[in-house]
Amino acid sequence: MTDPDPFAEGERAARDNIPAEANPYTDGSDEHALWAAGHEKVAGAIQARESEGS
């Protein structure tokens, strides 16, 4: 089994409506930044879709 991909984990968390504050990695680490980037990518796309519908 391979190591978890923090970026993919962040994307999955956003899809599951897990808040960005739930980032499991140490603040300031590369993994924290990757998780946050993945979360923001998906969360931003979800927000854009929701705003188009209103």
N, CA, C and O atoms as a printed pandas DataFrame, in Angstrom:
     atom_number atom_name residue_name chain_id  residue_number  x_coord  y_coord  z_coord
0              1         N          MET        A               1    0.849   -1.199    0.000
1              2        CA          MET        A               1    0.000    0.000    0.000
2              3         C          MET        A               1    0.880    1.243    0.000
3              4         O          MET        A               1    1.921    1.273    0.656
4              5         N          THR        A               2    0.468    2.246   -0.723
5              6        CA          THR        A               2    1.261    3.461   -0.836
6              7         C          THR        A               2    0.889    4.444    0.276
7              8         O          THR        A               2   -0.159    4.322    0.911
8              9         N          ASP        A               3    1.762    5.407    0.493
9             10        CA          ASP        A               3    1.476    6.451    1.478
10            11         C          ASP        A               3    0.283    7.267    1.007
11            12         O          ASP        A               3    0.071    7.420   -0.196
12            13         N          PRO        A               4   -0.497    7.791    1.943
13            14        CA          PRO        A               4   -1.637    8.616    1.541
14            15         C          PRO        A               4   -1.168    9.901    0.856
15            16         O          PRO        A               4   -0.125   10.458    1.199
16            17         N          ASP        A               5   -1.943   10.350   -0.099
17            18        CA          ASP        A               5   -1.649   11.586   -0.814
18            19         C          ASP        A               5   -2.422   12.720   -0.137
19            20         O          ASP        A               5   -3.649   12.762   -0.228
20            21         N          PRO        A               6   -1.725   13.641    0.541
21            22        CA          PRO        A               6   -2.421   14.714    1.254
22            23         C          PRO        A               6   -3.338   15.546    0.365
23            24         O          PRO        A               6   -4.408   15.969    0.802
24            25         N          PHE        A               7   -2.925   15.783   -0.882
25            26        CA          PHE        A               7   -3.760   16.558   -1.803
26            27         C          PHE        A               7   -5.074   15.834   -2.050
27            28         O          PHE        A               7   -6.145   16.435   -1.967
28            29         N          ALA        A               8   -4.993   14.532   -2.356
29            30        CA          ALA        A               8   -6.195   13.728   -2.610
30            31         C          ALA        A               8   -7.049   13.624   -1.350
31            32         O          ALA        A               8   -8.277   13.636   -1.431
32            33         N          GLU        A               9   -6.411   13.523   -0.192
33            34        CA          GLU        A               9   -7.169   13.473    1.062
34            35         C          GLU        A               9   -7.942   14.771    1.277
35            36         O          GLU        A               9   -9.088   14.743    1.725
36            37         N          GLY        A              10   -7.325   15.904    0.962
37            38        CA          GLY        A              10   -7.999   17.197    1.091
38            39         C          GLY        A              10   -9.179   17.308    0.141
39            40         O          GLY        A              10  -10.233   17.826    0.513
40            41         N          GLU        A              11   -9.006   16.818   -1.096
41            42        CA          GLU        A              11  -10.114   16.814   -2.058
42            43         C          GLU        A              11  -11.273   15.972   -1.525
43            44         O          GLU        A              11  -12.429   16.390   -1.574
44            45         N          ARG        A              12  -10.951   14.790   -1.019
45            46        CA          ARG        A              12  -11.980   13.880   -0.506
46            47         C          ARG        A              12  -12.699   14.509    0.697
47            48         O          ARG        A              12  -13.918   14.392    0.827
48            49         N          ALA        A              13  -11.943   15.170    1.566
49            50        CA          ALA        A              13  -12.541   15.813    2.737
50            51         C          ALA        A              13  -13.539   16.890    2.320
51            52         O          ALA        A              13  -14.617   16.998    2.905
52            53         N          ALA        A              14  -13.188   17.680    1.319
53            54        CA          ALA        A              14  -14.094   18.729    0.854
54            55         C          ALA        A              14  -15.370   18.122    0.279
55            56         O          ALA        A              14  -16.465   18.632    0.517
56            57         N          ARG        A              15  -15.231   17.028   -0.481
57            58        CA          ARG        A              15  -16.414   16.361   -1.033
58            59         C          ARG        A              15  -17.317   15.815    0.071
59            60         O          ARG        A              15  -18.535   15.737   -0.091
60            61         N          ASP        A              16  -16.706   15.438    1.193
61            62        CA          ASP        A              16  -17.460   14.885    2.335
62            63         C          ASP        A              16  -17.910   15.969    3.303
63            64         O          ASP        A              16  -18.351   15.668    4.412
64            65         N          ASN        A              17  -17.803   17.233    2.891
65            66        CA          ASN        A              17  -18.210   18.380    3.712
66            67         C          ASN        A              17  -17.451   18.477    5.026
67            68         O          ASN        A              17  -17.996   18.949    6.024
68            69         N          ILE        A              18  -16.201   18.035    5.033
69            70        CA          ILE        A              18  -15.339   18.181    6.202
70            71         C          ILE        A              18  -14.686   19.560    6.099
71            72         O          ILE        A              18  -14.105   19.882    5.062
72            73         N          PRO        A              19  -14.768   20.379    7.150
73            74        CA          PRO        A              19  -14.235   21.741    7.058
74            75         C          PRO        A              19  -12.709   21.772    6.933
75            76         O          PRO        A              19  -12.018   20.848    7.363
76            77         N          ALA        A              20  -12.206   22.842    6.340
77            78        CA          ALA        A              20  -10.764   23.003    6.152
78            79         C          ALA        A              20  -10.018   22.994    7.487
79            80         O          ALA        A              20   -8.851   22.606    7.546
80            81         N          GLU        A              21  -10.687   23.419    8.548
81            82        CA          GLU        A              21  -10.060   23.457    9.871
82            83         C          GLU        A              21   -9.740   22.055   10.391
83            84         O          GLU        A              21   -8.998   21.911   11.363
84            85         N          ALA        A              22  -10.287   21.032    9.757
85            86        CA          ALA        A              22  -10.057   19.651   10.186
86            87         C          ALA        A              22   -8.786   19.059    9.579
87            88         O          ALA        A              22   -8.544   17.859    9.711
88            89         N          ASN        A              23   -7.980   19.872    8.924
89            90        CA          ASN        A              23   -6.725   19.407    8.317
90            91         C          ASN        A              23   -5.923   18.641    9.371
91            92         O          ASN        A              23   -5.574   19.203   10.410
92            93         N          PRO        A              24   -5.627   17.353    9.110
93            94        CA          PRO        A              24   -4.968   16.530   10.125
94            95         C          PRO        A              24   -3.453   16.714   10.215
95            96         O          PRO        A              24   -2.816   16.158   11.109
96            97         N          TYR        A              25   -2.881   17.479    9.310
97            98        CA          TYR        A              25   -1.427   17.615    9.270
98            99         C          TYR        A              25   -0.954   18.824   10.067
99           100         O          TYR        A              25   -1.703   19.776   10.282
100          101         N          THR        A              26    0.300   18.768   10.500
101          102        CA          THR        A              26    0.889   19.839   11.289
102          103         C          THR        A              26    0.946   21.128   10.490
103          104         O          THR        A              26    1.440   21.151    9.363
104          105         N          ASP        A              27    0.437   22.198   11.081
105          106        CA          ASP        A              27    0.435   23.506   10.419
106          107         C          ASP        A              27    1.864   23.881   10.040
107          108         O          ASP        A              27    2.773   23.782   10.864
108          109         N          GLY        A              28    2.060   24.305    8.818
109          110        CA          GLY        A              28    3.377   24.689    8.328
110          111         C          GLY        A              28    4.096   23.581    7.585
111          112         O          GLY        A              28    5.122   23.830    6.951
112          113         N          SER        A              29    3.578   22.356    7.650
113          114        CA          SER        A              29    4.231   21.244    6.948
114          115         C          SER        A              29    3.806   21.223    5.478
115          116         O          SER        A              29    2.788   21.802    5.099
116          117         N          ASP        A              30    4.609   20.547    4.671
117          118        CA          ASP        A              30    4.264   20.393    3.250
118          119         C          ASP        A              30    2.940   19.658    3.100
119          120         O          ASP        A              30    2.124   20.002    2.245
120          121         N          GLU        A              31    2.730   18.643    3.937
121          122        CA          GLU        A              31    1.492   17.869    3.861
122          123         C          GLU        A              31    0.279   18.741    4.175
123          124         O          GLU        A              31   -0.766   18.610    3.538
124          125         N          HIS        A              32    0.420   19.633    5.160
125          126        CA          HIS        A              32   -0.674   20.547    5.533
126          127         C          HIS        A              32   -1.034   21.424    4.333
127          128         O          HIS        A              32   -2.211   21.615    4.024
128          129         N          ALA        A              33   -0.018   21.952    3.666
129          130        CA          ALA        A              33   -0.248   22.818    2.511
130          131         C          ALA        A              33   -0.901   22.046    1.365
131          132         O          ALA        A              33   -1.807   22.561    0.709
132          133         N          LEU        A              34   -0.451   20.827    1.122
133          134        CA          LEU        A              34   -1.035   20.016    0.053
134          135         C          LEU        A              34   -2.485   19.666    0.359
135          136         O          LEU        A              34   -3.341   19.746   -0.523
136          137         N          TRP        A              35   -2.772   19.279    1.605
137          138        CA          TRP        A              35   -4.151   18.943    2.005
138          139         C          TRP        A              35   -5.038   20.169    1.815
139          140         O          TRP        A              35   -6.137   20.068    1.271
140          141         N          ALA        A              36   -4.557   21.326    2.266
141          142        CA          ALA        A              36   -5.337   22.561    2.140
142          143         C          ALA        A              36   -5.586   22.912    0.675
143          144         O          ALA        A              36   -6.677   23.359    0.320
144          145         N          ALA        A              37   -4.586   22.712   -0.169
145          146        CA          ALA        A              37   -4.743   23.013   -1.595
146          147         C          ALA        A              37   -5.779   22.092   -2.229
147          148         O          ALA        A              37   -6.605   22.545   -3.022
148          149         N          GLY        A              38   -5.745   20.820   -1.892
149          150        CA          GLY        A              38   -6.737   19.884   -2.422
150          151         C          GLY        A              38   -8.135   20.225   -1.943
151          152         O          GLY        A              38   -9.097   20.157   -2.708
152          153         N          HIS        A              39   -8.243   20.589   -0.680
153          154        CA          HIS        A              39   -9.541   20.962   -0.109
154          155         C          HIS        A              39  -10.079   22.202   -0.809
155          156         O          HIS        A              39  -11.251   22.249   -1.184
156          157         N          GLU        A              40   -9.235   23.197   -0.982
157          158        CA          GLU        A              40   -9.666   24.456   -1.601
158          159         C          GLU        A              40  -10.089   24.245   -3.049
159          160         O          GLU        A              40  -11.052   24.856   -3.511
160          161         N          LYS        A              41   -9.370   23.380   -3.768
161          162        CA          LYS        A              41   -9.714   23.107   -5.171
162          163         C          LYS        A              41  -11.147   22.597   -5.276
163          164         O          LYS        A              41  -11.928   23.097   -6.086
164          165         N          VAL        A              42  -11.492   21.613   -4.467
165          166        CA          VAL        A              42  -12.830   21.021   -4.528
166          167         C          VAL        A              42  -13.864   21.953   -3.915
167          168         O          VAL        A              42  -14.941   22.137   -4.481
168          169         N          ALA        A              43  -13.553   22.541   -2.768
169          170        CA          ALA        A              43  -14.513   23.428   -2.107
170          171         C          ALA        A              43  -14.832   24.627   -2.998
171          172         O          ALA        A              43  -15.982   25.061   -3.058
172          173         N          GLY        A              44  -13.840   25.158   -3.679
173          174        CA          GLY        A              44  -14.062   26.291   -4.579
174          175         C          GLY        A              44  -14.957   25.906   -5.743
175          176         O          GLY        A              44  -15.823   26.684   -6.144
176          177         N          ALA        A              45  -14.759   24.715   -6.287
177          178        CA          ALA        A              45  -15.596   24.246   -7.400
178          179         C          ALA        A              45  -17.032   24.031   -6.927
179          180         O          ALA        A              45  -17.978   24.353   -7.645
180          181         N          ILE        A              46  -17.192   23.491   -5.729
181          182        CA          ILE        A              46  -18.537   23.272   -5.187
182          183         C          ILE        A              46  -19.237   24.610   -4.975
183          184         O          ILE        A              46  -20.407   24.762   -5.325
184          185         N          GLN        A              47  -18.532   25.571   -4.411
185          186        CA          GLN        A              47  -19.118   26.903   -4.180
186          187         C          GLN        A              47  -19.508   27.556   -5.499
187          188         O          GLN        A              47  -20.567   28.178   -5.586
188          189         N          ALA        A              48  -18.681   27.427   -6.518
189          190        CA          ALA        A              48  -18.976   28.029   -7.813
190          191         C          ALA        A              48  -20.248   27.432   -8.410
191          192         O          ALA        A              48  -21.081   28.153   -8.958
192          193         N          ARG        A              49  -20.391   26.115   -8.301
193          194        CA          ARG        A              49  -21.595   25.458   -8.810
194          195         C          ARG        A              49  -22.835   25.926   -8.051
195          196         O          ARG        A              49  -23.879   26.178   -8.652
196          197         N          GLU        A              50  -22.713   26.041   -6.726
197          198        CA          GLU        A              50  -23.856   26.453   -5.916
198          199         C          GLU        A              50  -24.257   27.889   -6.222
199          200         O          GLU        A              50  -25.447   28.202   -6.251
200          201         N          SER        A              51  -23.279   28.771   -6.453
201          202        CA          SER        A              51  -23.609   30.173   -6.728
202          203         C          SER        A              51  -24.239   30.339   -8.115
203          204         O          SER        A              51  -25.025   31.261   -8.330
204          205         N          GLU        A              52  -23.898   29.456   -9.051
205          206        CA          GLU        A              52  -24.505   29.519  -10.384
206          207         C          GLU        A              52  -25.996   29.201  -10.320
207          208         O          GLU        A              52  -26.778   29.713  -11.120
208          209         N          GLY        A              53  -26.383   28.363   -9.376
209          210        CA          GLY        A              53  -27.771   27.953   -9.278
210          211         C          GLY        A              53  -28.665   28.931   -8.547
211          212         O          GLY        A              53  -29.881   28.743   -8.520
212          213         N          SER        A              54  -28.094   29.982   -7.948
213          214        CA          SER        A              54  -28.937   30.910   -7.198
214          215         C          SER        A              54  -29.192   32.209   -7.922
215          216         O          SER        A              54  -29.889   33.079   -7.400
